[in-house]
Amino acid sequence: MLARVDDERTGVVWFSFEGATSDGVPTAWRADLVSVLRAFHDCRDPDDVVLAAGELVSNGVEHGGGVRRLHVDGRRGVVTVEVEDNRSSLTRLADVEAKPEGGRGLRIVDAVADSWGWWPTESGKTVWATFLPEHQEEQ
């Protein structure tokens, strides 16, 4: 992880976090990410970011053939979570009424993030979620 701390008042002003993976499953990343997010200047709700990251990782493991990369970036109060998996299949919100168990991961991400989406990569796709600082939340 890379980070820059200006002083004790402002805390971390930018960071770049890579979660370690083992056999396509990120391991031991939550506690490390929470500590960085709590120190990050203007982070709206670290728990929402970690929740969304967890849902994107779970989707990558369950539906994406394993996670290739977990990356979280913070700049000027904006936090972006990116999870790259091994399948290029379309990522979309599931019809939870048609699927009584499961299928709620992206709905959770959609509820807590300011925006989310995906793009194809050479080896699969990257699904991302963005969190704006409190004073920039979309109306």
BELFEN-V911102 format. One record per backbone hydrogen bond with DSSP energy under -1.0 kcal/mol. NH is the residue of the N-H (numbers start at 0). CO is the residue of the C=O. E is the energy in kcal/mol with one decimal. If there is no record, write none. Layout:
<<NH,CO,E> <NH,CO,E>>
This chain:
<<1,15,-2.4> <3,13,-2.0> <5,10,-1.4> <10,6,-2.1> <11,38,-2.5> <12,3,-2.6> <14,73,-2.0> <15,1,-2.5> <16,71,-3.3> <18,69,-2.2> <21,24,-2.1> <24,21,-1.5> <26,19,-2.2> <32,28,-2.6> <33,29,-2.8> <34,30,-1.9> <35,31,-1.7> <36,32,-2.8> <37,33,-2.5> <40,11,-3.1> <42,39,-1.6> <48,44,-1.6> <49,45,-2.5> <50,46,-2.4> <51,47,-2.6> <52,48,-2.7> <53,49,-2.5> <54,50,-2.2> <55,51,-2.6> <56,52,-2.6> <57,53,-2.6> <58,54,-2.5> <59,55,-2.2> <60,56,-2.3> <61,57,-3.1> <62,58,-3.1> <63,58,-1.1> <65,59,-2.2> <66,23,-3.1> <67,83,-3.2> <68,83,-1.5> <70,81,-3.0> <71,16,-2.7> <72,79,-2.6> <73,14,-2.6> <74,77,-2.4> <77,74,-2.4> <78,130,-2.6> <79,72,-2.8> <80,128,-2.9> <81,70,-3.2> <82,126,-2.6> <83,68,-2.6> <84,124,-2.5> <85,63,-2.0> <85,65,-1.0> <95,93,-1.2> <107,103,-2.3> <108,104,-2.1> <109,105,-2.8> <110,106,-1.7> <111,107,-2.0> <112,108,-2.6> <113,129,-2.4> <114,129,-1.3> <116,127,-1.9> <118,125,-2.0> <120,123,-2.1> <125,118,-2.7> <126,82,-2.7> <127,116,-2.6> <128,80,-2.0> <129,114,-2.9> <130,78,-3.0> <135,132,-2.3> <136,133,-1.1>>
